[in-house]
Amino acid sequence: MKASNRAERGFTLLEVIVALAITGFVLGGLFTLLGASKQLSLRSSESLREAAELRAAVNFALLENEYNEVEPVLQSERFDMRDAELLDDPLRKTAGTTQALQSFEVLDRERDQSVSGTRWVRLAVPR
């Protein structure tokens, strides 16, 4: 009788191996999820940084003209700003003005994208 009681206590080798295999699958899945979320976090922070840099470049382009003293906020050579021509005056105009609308374009060299817009510029001579 003593021999059969001793055999029934404890786990068999097969039960231990199955428990270790299940634990391994669960831990492997958790590590995969953690690694993927960390990679996604790094990608989203990089996208946020790029968007902030582009926004800063567009803001600089909106404020910059020869009469405003605006210091460049970006040290990167990534963006190139091009001035375009002045837009046409409206058909109905009562007096000459020293303000005009000018189009501009901000080129992103790394992504080969461009953002265009218009800004007010001050003219030396009324038109």
C-alpha positions as CSV (number, residue, x, y, z in Angstrom):
1,M,0.0,0.0,0.0
2,K,2.8,2.4,0.7
3,A,4.2,2.0,-2.8
4,S,1.0,3.0,-4.5
5,N,0.5,6.2,-2.4
6,R,4.0,7.3,-3.2
7,A,3.4,6.9,-7.0
8,E,0.3,9.0,-7.0
9,R,1.9,12.0,-5.4
10,G,3.6,14.6,-7.7
11,F,3.6,15.3,-11.4
12,T,4.7,13.0,-14.2
13,L,7.4,14.0,-16.6
14,L,4.9,14.4,-19.4
15,E,2.8,16.8,-17.4
16,V,5.9,18.9,-16.6
17,I,6.9,19.0,-20.2
18,V,3.4,20.1,-21.3
19,A,3.2,22.8,-18.7
20,L,6.7,24.2,-19.8
21,A,5.6,24.1,-23.4
22,I,2.4,26.1,-22.7
23,T,4.4,28.6,-20.6
24,G,6.9,29.0,-23.4
25,F,4.1,29.7,-25.9
26,V,2.5,32.3,-23.7
27,L,5.8,34.1,-22.9
28,G,6.8,34.0,-26.6
29,G,3.5,35.6,-27.5
30,L,3.9,38.3,-24.8
31,F,7.5,39.1,-26.0
32,T,6.3,39.4,-29.6
33,L,3.5,41.8,-28.6
34,L,5.9,43.9,-26.5
35,G,8.5,44.1,-29.3
36,A,5.8,45.1,-31.9
37,S,4.4,47.8,-29.7
38,K,7.9,49.2,-29.0
39,Q,8.6,49.3,-32.8
40,L,5.2,51.0,-33.4
41,S,6.0,53.5,-30.7
42,L,9.4,54.3,-32.3
43,R,7.8,54.7,-35.7
44,S,5.0,57.0,-34.4
45,S,7.5,59.2,-32.6
46,E,9.6,59.5,-35.8
47,S,6.5,60.5,-37.8
48,L,5.6,63.1,-35.2
49,R,9.1,64.6,-35.3
50,E,9.0,64.8,-39.1
51,A,5.6,66.4,-39.0
52,A,6.8,69.0,-36.5
53,E,9.8,69.8,-38.6
54,L,7.6,70.3,-41.7
55,R,5.2,72.5,-39.8
56,A,8.1,74.6,-38.5
57,A,9.4,75.0,-42.0
58,V,5.9,76.1,-43.3
59,N,5.6,78.5,-40.4
60,F,9.0,80.0,-41.3
61,A,8.0,80.3,-44.9
62,L,4.8,82.1,-43.9
63,L,6.6,84.7,-41.8
64,E,9.7,85.2,-43.9
65,N,10.1,88.1,-46.4
66,E,12.7,90.8,-46.9
67,Y,11.0,93.2,-44.4
68,N,10.5,90.8,-41.6
69,E,13.6,89.7,-39.6
70,V,12.8,86.1,-38.8
71,E,15.6,83.8,-37.7
72,P,15.5,80.3,-39.2
73,V,14.3,77.7,-36.6
74,L,15.6,74.6,-38.4
75,Q,19.2,73.7,-38.7
76,S,18.5,71.0,-41.1
77,E,19.2,71.2,-44.8
78,R,16.3,68.9,-45.5
79,F,13.8,71.6,-46.5
80,D,14.2,74.0,-49.4
81,M,11.9,77.1,-49.7
82,R,11.1,78.7,-53.0
83,D,9.4,82.0,-53.5
84,A,7.0,82.1,-56.5
85,E,5.5,85.1,-58.2
86,L,3.2,87.7,-56.6
87,L,-0.5,86.9,-57.1
88,D,-2.6,89.2,-59.3
89,D,-4.3,92.2,-57.6
90,P,-8.1,92.0,-57.3
91,L,-10.1,93.6,-60.0
92,R,-11.8,96.2,-57.8
93,K,-9.2,98.3,-56.0
94,T,-9.7,101.8,-54.6
95,A,-6.1,102.7,-53.7
96,G,-2.6,101.3,-54.1
97,T,-1.4,99.0,-51.3
98,T,2.0,98.0,-50.0
99,Q,0.7,94.5,-49.2
100,A,0.5,91.6,-51.7
101,L,0.0,87.9,-51.7
102,Q,2.9,85.7,-52.8
103,S,2.8,82.0,-53.3
104,F,5.6,79.8,-51.9
105,E,6.6,76.2,-51.9
106,V,8.5,74.2,-49.2
107,L,10.3,71.1,-50.6
108,D,11.1,68.1,-48.5
109,R,14.2,66.6,-50.0
110,E,14.1,63.3,-48.0
111,R,10.5,62.4,-48.9
112,D,10.4,64.2,-52.3
113,Q,7.2,66.0,-51.2
114,S,6.2,69.7,-51.5
115,V,3.9,71.9,-49.6
116,S,2.6,75.1,-51.2
117,G,0.8,78.1,-49.8
118,T,0.4,81.8,-50.0
119,R,1.6,84.5,-47.6
120,W,1.4,88.3,-47.3
121,V,4.4,90.3,-48.2
122,R,5.1,94.0,-47.8
123,L,6.1,95.8,-51.0
124,A,8.6,98.7,-51.2
125,V,6.3,100.6,-53.6
126,P,2.5,100.6,-53.6
127,R,0.9,98.9,-56.5
